[in-house]
Amino acid sequence: MLEKLKEIILNYVEVEPEAVTPEARFMEDLGFTSFDFMSMLGEIEDTFDVMIDQQETADIRTVQEAVDYLEKLTA
C-alpha cells in the first residue's frame, strides 16, 4: 500500500522518492497545495476503487495516516 501511494504522490509533487516517508507531512514536508491533495485523492479513489469521505481526509496529515485510512477502506 505504501509503495503504491508513494508512486501516486510522486505524480503530484517534485520531491525525491526518498522524501516520501511514512512520517512525511503532505503540506509541510512534501509541498502539496490543497488542490494537489484533492486531485491526488481522486486518483487514489480510482486506483484503489474506494470512496473517500472528504470530512475524514481533513485529519490526514502524514503519508502513514493516509496509508492507515486506505487500509481501513480496503479491509
MDTraj code that builds the backbone (N, CA, C; nanometers):
import mdtraj as md
import numpy as np

residues = "MET LEU GLU LYS LEU LYS GLU ILE ILE LEU ASN TYR VAL GLU VAL GLU PRO GLU ALA VAL THR PRO GLU ALA ARG PHE MET GLU ASP LEU GLY PHE THR SER PHE ASP PHE MET SER MET LEU GLY GLU ILE GLU ASP THR PHE ASP VAL MET ILE ASP GLN GLN GLU THR ALA ASP ILE ARG THR VAL GLN GLU ALA VAL ASP TYR LEU GLU LYS LEU THR ALA".split()
xyz = np.array([
    [0.0835, -0.1195, 0.0000],
    [0.0000, 0.0000, 0.0000],
    [0.0876, 0.1253, 0.0000],
    [0.1901, 0.1264, 0.0851],
    [0.2781, 0.2438, 0.0930],
    [0.3480, 0.2691, -0.0402],
    [0.3966, 0.1648, -0.1041],
    [0.4700, 0.1829, -0.2299],
    [0.3792, 0.2382, -0.3388],
    [0.2572, 0.1874, -0.3480],
    [0.1632, 0.2365, -0.4495],
    [0.1263, 0.3815, -0.4213],
    [0.1041, 0.4128, -0.2949],
    [0.0713, 0.5505, -0.2577],
    [0.1886, 0.6435, -0.2889],
    [0.3074, 0.5949, -0.2647],
    [0.4283, 0.6730, -0.2932],
    [0.4350, 0.7075, -0.4423],
    [0.4045, 0.6099, -0.5288],
    [0.4026, 0.6339, -0.6736],
    [0.3035, 0.7449, -0.7083],
    [0.1859, 0.7390, -0.6469],
    [0.0830, 0.8398, -0.6745],
    [0.1295, 0.9773, -0.6256],
    [0.1856, 0.9824, -0.5059],
    [0.2336, 1.1087, -0.4502],
    [0.3355, 1.1738, -0.5441],
    [0.4249, 1.0928, -0.5983],
    [0.5303, 1.1465, -0.6844],
    [0.4762, 1.2018, -0.8160],
    [0.3523, 1.1699, -0.8495],
    [0.2882, 1.2297, -0.9684],
    [0.2466, 1.3742, -0.9426],
    [0.2361, 1.4118, -0.8154],
    [0.1807, 1.5426, -0.7808],
    [0.2816, 1.6439, -0.7301],
    [0.3906, 1.5985, -0.6759],
    [0.4910, 1.6915, -0.6238],
    [0.6293, 1.6498, -0.6705],
    [0.7153, 1.7475, -0.6863],
    [0.8510, 1.7194, -0.7310],
    [0.9434, 1.7097, -0.6106],
    [0.9505, 1.5903, -0.5562],
    [1.0421, 1.5619, -0.4457],
    [1.1146, 1.4327, -0.4787],
    [1.2252, 1.4108, -0.4121],
    [1.2978, 1.2850, -0.4294],
    [1.2140, 1.1722, -0.3684],
    [1.2145, 1.0550, -0.4308],
    [1.1371, 0.9434, -0.3753],
    [1.1700, 0.9146, -0.2289],
    [1.2960, 0.9375, -0.1901],
    [1.3353, 0.9121, -0.0509],
    [1.2652, 1.0059, 0.0468],
    [1.2146, 1.1187, -0.0028],
    [1.1466, 1.2153, 0.0845],
    [1.0076, 1.1674, 0.1252],
    [0.9528, 1.0728, 0.0506],
    [0.8179, 1.0233, 0.0796],
    [0.8293, 0.9090, 0.1799],
    [0.8314, 0.9467, 0.3063],
    [0.8414, 0.8506, 0.4161],
    [0.7079, 0.8460, 0.4901],
    [0.6870, 0.7445, 0.5722],
    [0.5607, 0.7400, 0.6481],
    [0.5378, 0.8644, 0.7338],
    [0.6464, 0.9241, 0.7824],
    [0.6332, 1.0420, 0.8700],
    [0.6141, 1.1724, 0.7925],
    [0.6379, 1.1711, 0.6630],
    [0.6322, 1.2946, 0.5831],
    [0.4914, 1.3532, 0.5852],
    [0.4857, 1.4846, 0.6083],
    [0.3570, 1.5550, 0.6073],
    [0.3327, 1.6079, 0.4663],
    [0.2102, 1.5928, 0.4188],
    [0.1786, 1.6305, 0.2808],
    [0.2092, 1.7773, 0.2517],
    [0.1580, 1.8667, 0.3336],
    [0.1731, 2.0094, 0.3064],
    [0.3131, 2.0600, 0.3428],
    [0.3528, 2.0356, 0.4663],
    [0.4762, 2.0948, 0.5176],
    [0.6019, 2.0334, 0.4582],
    [0.6057, 1.8997, 0.4455],
    [0.7276, 1.8326, 0.4022],
    [0.7335, 1.8066, 0.2520],
    [0.6184, 1.7744, 0.1937],
    [0.6173, 1.7364, 0.0521],
    [0.5738, 1.8494, -0.0401],
    [0.5230, 1.9576, 0.0165],
    [0.4888, 2.0745, -0.0648],
    [0.3560, 2.0672, -0.1380],
    [0.2655, 1.9846, -0.0887],
    [0.1328, 1.9768, -0.1510],
    [0.0562, 2.1068, -0.1300],
    [-0.0213, 2.1457, -0.2306],
    [-0.1216, 2.2501, -0.2125],
    [-0.2541, 2.1786, -0.1860],
    [-0.3532, 2.2519, -0.1443],
    [-0.4847, 2.1905, -0.1215],
    [-0.5369, 2.1282, -0.2507],
    [-0.5148, 2.1968, -0.3624],
    [-0.5608, 2.1454, -0.4916],
    [-0.4884, 2.0149, -0.5259],
    [-0.3555, 2.0114, -0.5052],
    [-0.2793, 1.8883, -0.5309],
    [-0.3348, 1.7733, -0.4489],
    [-0.3611, 1.8011, -0.3219],
    [-0.4078, 1.6968, -0.2307],
    [-0.5428, 1.6431, -0.2757],
    [-0.6345, 1.7322, -0.3114],
    [-0.7674, 1.6884, -0.3547],
    [-0.7590, 1.6112, -0.4873],
    [-0.6729, 1.6559, -0.5769],
    [-0.6544, 1.5843, -0.7039],
    [-0.6000, 1.4442, -0.6778],
    [-0.5033, 1.4356, -0.5868],
    [-0.4452, 1.3065, -0.5533],
    [-0.5513, 1.2134, -0.4941],
    [-0.6398, 1.2672, -0.4102],
    [-0.7456, 1.1846, -0.3517],
    [-0.8334, 1.1238, -0.4608],
    [-0.8606, 1.2011, -0.5654],
    [-0.9392, 1.1489, -0.6772],
    [-0.8684, 1.0325, -0.7448],
    [-0.7383, 1.0455, -0.7643],
    [-0.6624, 0.9359, -0.8254],
    [-0.6595, 0.8138, -0.7339],
    [-0.6477, 0.8372, -0.6040],
    [-0.6483, 0.7264, -0.5079],
    [-0.7815, 0.6524, -0.5134],
    [-0.8910, 0.7274, -0.5240],
    [-1.0228, 0.6634, -0.5341],
    [-1.0284, 0.5725, -0.6558],
    [-0.9779, 0.6212, -0.7691],
    [-0.9794, 0.5417, -0.8924],
    [-0.8870, 0.4207, -0.8814],
    [-0.7675, 0.4421, -0.8287],
    [-0.6678, 0.3358, -0.8210],
    [-0.7099, 0.2231, -0.7282],
    [-0.7612, 0.2589, -0.6104],
    [-0.7945, 0.1585, -0.5098],
    [-0.9429, 0.1226, -0.5090],
    [-1.0213, 0.1864, -0.5976],
    [-1.1650, 0.1611, -0.6079],
    [-1.2338, 0.1772, -0.4721],
    [-1.2141, 0.2958, -0.4128],
    [-1.2744, 0.3288, -0.2833],
    [-1.3429, 0.4648, -0.2934],
    [-1.4290, 0.4918, -0.1981],
    [-1.4901, 0.6235, -0.1862],
    [-1.4299, 0.6901, -0.0637],
    [-1.3722, 0.8085, -0.0842],
    [-1.3072, 0.8799, 0.0252],
    [-1.4015, 0.9864, 0.0788],
    [-1.4180, 0.9874, 0.2092],
    [-1.5017, 1.0858, 0.2763],
    [-1.4203, 1.2141, 0.2955],
    [-1.4647, 1.3223, 0.2313],
    [-1.3908, 1.4487, 0.2366],
    [-1.3715, 1.4985, 0.3799],
    [-1.4706, 1.4750, 0.4656],
    [-1.4597, 1.5189, 0.6053],
    [-1.3453, 1.4466, 0.6763],
    [-1.3342, 1.3166, 0.6513],
    [-1.2315, 1.2378, 0.7183],
    [-1.0911, 1.2734, 0.6700],
    [-1.0789, 1.3165, 0.5462],
    [-0.9456, 1.3477, 0.4937],
    [-0.8890, 1.4745, 0.5554],
    [-0.9719, 1.5544, 0.6166],
    [-0.9220, 1.6760, 0.6817],
    [-0.8249, 1.6433, 0.7949],
    [-0.8348, 1.5233, 0.8490],
    [-0.7476, 1.4823, 0.9591],
    [-0.6199, 1.4133, 0.9113],
    [-0.6084, 1.3895, 0.7810],
    [-0.4907, 1.3193, 0.7293],
    [-0.3796, 1.4199, 0.7022],
    [-0.2710, 1.4055, 0.7760],
    [-0.1577, 1.4979, 0.7624],
    [-0.0327, 1.4303, 0.7074],
    [-0.0144, 1.3017, 0.7422],
    [0.1084, 1.2327, 0.7034],
    [0.0790, 1.1190, 0.6054],
    [0.1842, 1.0735, 0.5420],
    [0.1722, 0.9609, 0.4496],
    [0.1204, 0.8379, 0.5240],
    [0.1714, 0.8121, 0.6443],
    [0.1249, 0.6951, 0.7204],
    [-0.0228, 0.7051, 0.7543],
    [-0.0706, 0.8248, 0.7878],
    [-0.2138, 0.8407, 0.8167],
    [-0.2966, 0.8091, 0.6923],
    [-0.2462, 0.8454, 0.5752],
    [-0.3159, 0.8138, 0.4501],
    [-0.3166, 0.6629, 0.4268],
    [-0.2043, 0.5982, 0.4513],
    [-0.1959, 0.4521, 0.4368],
    [-0.2945, 0.3849, 0.5314],
    [-0.2967, 0.4281, 0.6573],
    [-0.3880, 0.3701, 0.7560],
    [-0.5330, 0.3871, 0.7124],
    [-0.5663, 0.5048, 0.6629],
    [-0.7031, 0.5326, 0.6177],
    [-0.7396, 0.4410, 0.4995],
    [-0.6482, 0.4289, 0.4038],
    [-0.6741, 0.3439, 0.2879],
    [-0.6887, 0.1974, 0.3274],
    [-0.6061, 0.1533, 0.4203],
    [-0.6158, 0.0143, 0.4637],
    [-0.7504, -0.0125, 0.5304],
    [-0.8012, 0.0882, 0.6015],
    [-0.9326, 0.0752, 0.6641],
    [-1.0412, 0.0653, 0.5566],
    [-1.0280, 0.1445, 0.4500],
    [-1.1283, 0.1443, 0.3435],
    [-1.1257, 0.0163, 0.2613],
    [-1.0085, -0.0437, 0.2467],
    [-0.9958, -0.1604, 0.1608],
    [-1.0055, -0.2914, 0.2378],
    [-1.0218, -0.2829, 0.3687],
    [-1.0270, -0.4064, 0.4509],
    [-1.1556, -0.4821, 0.4277],
])
top = md.Topology()
chain = top.add_chain()
for i, resn in enumerate(residues, 1):
    res = top.add_residue(resn, chain, resSeq=i)
    for name in ("N", "CA", "C"):
        top.add_atom(name, md.element.get_by_symbol(name[0]), res)
traj = md.Trajectory(xyz[None], top)
